[in-house]
Amino acid sequence: MQDPTTATRRILVAHGTRSVRGVAVVGDLARAVAQRVGAPVAVAFVDVLGPSPRELLAADPRPTVLVPCFLAAGYHVHSDLPRHLEASGHPSATASRPLGPDPALACALVRRLREAGWVPGDRVVLGATGSSDPRARDDVRRMAAMLAAEVGDDVPHGFQAAGEPLVSDAVAAVRREVGDAGAGRVFVASYQLAPGLFHSRLADAGADGVTAPLGVAPEVVGLIAERFTAAATHVAQRR
């Protein structure tokens, strides 16, 4: 008997960026997830460029699951994406939980830290974009706590666009602590999915090193695949 979830369409929803590299990374991520789940994965963007979730949904009435690839649940998760679903008039579309916070992302962040030269004993600051939505800022705080559990040390967080403290201020505060202790480096763990404006700004935060975005880290690919599989199974059970 055919797996009923194979008839379900899958859409990876990302923010969107003017960075050519950033768009390419999202495409690479969708292809990696498609290989993992054994089914095609389309890509939609909620800002900057298209296609939008509404456009993809309106073009195909098949049962569809969307995974919002956002690292914290702010405006795009709570307001923007639901409006896209409603405006599309799609008869059977379901959105999963966003990616973050999640322990799998903490493991991916440690992977990127090690690639950047971090070693135990170096300090870490989680660098996020920020949001006017307090729920999203709380998600970042929770993610920082999960990362702290992985690295075995306190991990303060900082924001770039909205929220306090700023990443640069968080790095400066840790530098003062490191100075008082007499040694140690400070790394910014980039809490970004793909390259773009906000990731590039982390280089100016004053740290000794900045990690690459999460991108196609195996933990990220696995987490998105899990979101798709769980949501597709739920849709199939309702039919």
N, C-alpha and C positions, 0 to 999 in steps of 0.2 A: 504494500500500500504506500502511496506517495505521502511523504511528510507534508502535512497541511501547511506548515510554516513556509514551505518553498513558494507558495502562491502569494506570499505577502511581500509587498514592495518595501524597500528599505531606503531611507533618506538620512544622511548625515547632515546636521545643521550646524554651520559655523557662523562666526560673526561677520567675516569679510575683511579684506585688507587691500590697500593699494600696492602692497609689497608683492612683486612677482614671485619671489622665493616663498613668501607666506602662502600664496594661493597654491603653489606647487606642492608644498608640504601637506596642505589639506587634501589635495588630490592623491598624494602618495598614501596618506592615512586611510582614505576611503578604499583604495585598492588593496592595502594590507588587510583591512577589516573584511573586505569582500572575499579575499582568499581564505581568511580564517572561518567565516560563516558559510562559505560555499554558495554564495548568492550575490548578485549585483548590488552595489551600494551607490546611490546617486548622491550628489552634493548640492545643498542649497545654502544661501547666505542671507542673513537678516539685515545686513547693512553694507554699504559701500559698493557692492556689485551684485550681480544676479547669477543664476536664477534665484528667485525667492521661494520660500516654502509654499506660499500661496500659488505661485505659478506652476510649480511641479505637481502640486496636489490637484489643481484644477484640470491638468492635462491628462490625468489617468485616474479612473474611479476604483482601481483595484484596492483591496485592503492594504493599508500602508502604516508602517511604524517609522517614527522619526526619533533620532537620538540627538538632543541638543548638546553639542560638544562645548559646553561652557563650564569653566572651572569653579564658578560660583553662581548661585541662582539669584540674579537681579532682574532688571527690567525686561531683558530679552526672553527670559524663561517664564516670568510670571505674567507679563502683559503682551509682549510683542508676538511671541510664537502662538499663544492661544488666539490672537486676532487673525493671524495668518490662517490657522486651521478653520476658524469660523468663516472668514471671507472666501475661502476656497469653495465652500459648499460641498466638501468631500463627504461621501456617505460613511466612510469607515477609516478614519485616521486616528492614530494614537501616538502620543509623545511619551517617551520614557523620562526617567529622572535625568537631570544633567550629570555630567561626569564627576564634578567635585562638590564637596570634599569626599575623598575616598582613600582608604589605606593603600590601594594599588598606586595611586598617584604619589603617595609618599615614597614608595619604593622606586618609582620612576624618577622622582626628584633626586634621590640618593644616587641613582645611576648617573644622572647628568652632573651631579656634584663631583663624583669620582672622575668622570671624564674631564672635568675642568681643573683637576689637580687637587681637589679638597682631600684632606686626610683627617681622621679623627683627632680632635684637639683644635682644629680650625673652627672658627665661629661661622654661623650661617644666619642670614636674614632672608626671609621669604619675600620676594618682590612681586606684588600683584598690581593689576591695573587700577582697581578701585571702583567704587560704585556709590551712587547716591542712595541706594537701597540698603538699609541696615541689615537685611537678611543676607545679602551678598557679602557684606563686610564681616558678618558673623561666620559665614562659611570659610572665609580666608583665615580667620582666627582659629577655627577648628582644624583647617588644613595645616597651619603652623604647628599646632599641638601634635598632630599625627606625625609630621616630619620630625619634631623634637624627639618623639618616642623612637624613631628610627636612628637618629644620629647620636642619641644619648646625651643631649645637651639642650638647653633652652634655645628656642628659635623665635626671635621676635619677627614681626611682619611689618611691611610698609606698603603704602599705596602711591600711585603716580597721578591719577586723574581725580579721584574723589575719595575723601577719608583721610584720617590721620592715624599714625604719623606718616610723613613722606618716607619713601625708601631711603633717600639720602640722609634724613634725620635719624632713621633707625640704624643705618650703617654707622653714622657718627657716634651715636650712643654706644654701640657695641665697641667701636674703636677706643672710646674712653675707658670702657671696662678692660679691654685687651691691654691698653697702655698701663692701667693700674696693676694688671697682673704681670706685666713685663714682657710678654711675648704673645705670638699668635697672629694668624691671618683671618681676614673676614671675606666670606664669599656670599654673593647674592644668588639664591636659587630662584631662577626665573619661573614664575608661575604663569607661563604663557604657553598656549598650545602651538603657535607657529610664529615665525619671524614677522616683524612688523614694527610700526612706530614705537609702541610701548616697550617692546623688547629692546630695541636699539637704545632707548633712553636709559636703560639700566646701566649702561657703560659709564654714565656720568654720575653714578651714585657714590663713587669714592671707595668701592670695594677692591680687594686684591684680585678678585676673579668673579666672573658672571657665567652662569651655566647657559648652555644652549636651551632653546625652548623644548618642551616635552616631545613634540613631534610624533614620530613613529616609534617611540620607545615601546618595547614589547608589552610592558604593563599597560600602556595606554590602549594599544591595539586590542589586548585581551579584555580590557574593561568595556570598550565600546562594543565589542562582539557580544559580551555578556548582556549588555543593555538591549541590543538588538534581539538576541535569542529569547530573553525573558519577555520582551514586549510582543514579539511575533507569536510566541506560544500562547500568551494571553489572548491575542486577537483570534488565533485559531480555535481556542476553546470556546469563544463566544459565538462562533459560527455554527 
